[in-house]
């Protein structure tokens, strides 16, 4: 009997220590010390490996650190312990979005919404919106972001996601307005500054876009999107050598489609066609369904008078997105290079329809 009492006492002590470290992880997280939060969760789990709250907190920390595969695993472990945890479903949805598994993320967000009390539904609607955006269901994504913002008008992830979707819809003024209103409230919000860069770029306000991109990389020299966006702006300003340098900064951090595409485009402008071809093929290996990359490949082939290859690339780009006028213009040039004047005239007619 004494042995049982000691065992029970030890288990109670372990449970109390696990709960204490779990609470401490939340404190670290609120301070922005995500590595500390993760370490605290791991200590909690040494005392009680089946504490669902510790697995949920661990997933939160891993998401903040962008360690999405581990966040998914931690969320799934939490759900094995508590299948009705809205927080765990939210974390799983966020992790799957980070892994670009948007169908599964959407399903997880729906499970969260079925369980979430009002105080947790902002995250669920935000995750749902991100998944819908990843699936190119933009109108539904905007509606979901609006639902998230109904619960929390100042929710930065929802605002940043809304700005991204509106940017994709080419509503650049609206996207800029969202970003700038958020930055008034929190000038250090890097995702919003990145959104501001993109919106200014879409509006062709390149000098301001460059200032915005430089603010991002000054505050966070390891920000891949900041360097990739800076390379795009420098390319638009025809500062090709600087654009290559910015793209190389991004690529030194991680292989990145935008940076590879921008570098290829800049190399093409400097008549370094072989190097440009290597870059664009690397970009296509990463993103075979990216219309911008196919368009850049076509432009490289076009300036080398490889008209059939250029035409094939432009047609692939237009099969993915047939609303970009510049790609239609390039297709016209490729068709004429191939001696297909009637088809070039038909493509010009399509361009006129799009521009009306």
Secondary structure, DSSP 8 states (H G I E B T S, - for coil): -HHHHHHHHHHHHHHHHHHHHHHHHHHHHHTT-HHHHHHHHHHHHHH-TT-HHHHHHHHHHHHHTT-HHHHHHHHHHHHHH-TT-HHHHHHHHHHHHHTT-HHHHHHHHHHHHHH--GGGHHHHHHHHHHHHHHTT-HHHHHHHHHHHHHH-TT-HHHHHHHHHHHHHTT-HHHHHHHHHHHHHH-TT-HHHHHHHHHHHHHTT-HHHHHHHHHHHHHH-TT-HHHHHHHHHHHHHTT-HHHHHHHHHHHHHHS--HHHHHHHHHHHHHTT-HHHHHHHHHHHHHH-TT-HHHHHHHHHHHHHTT-HHHHHHHHHHHHHH-TT-HHHHHHHHHHHHHTT-HHHHHHHHHHHHHHH-
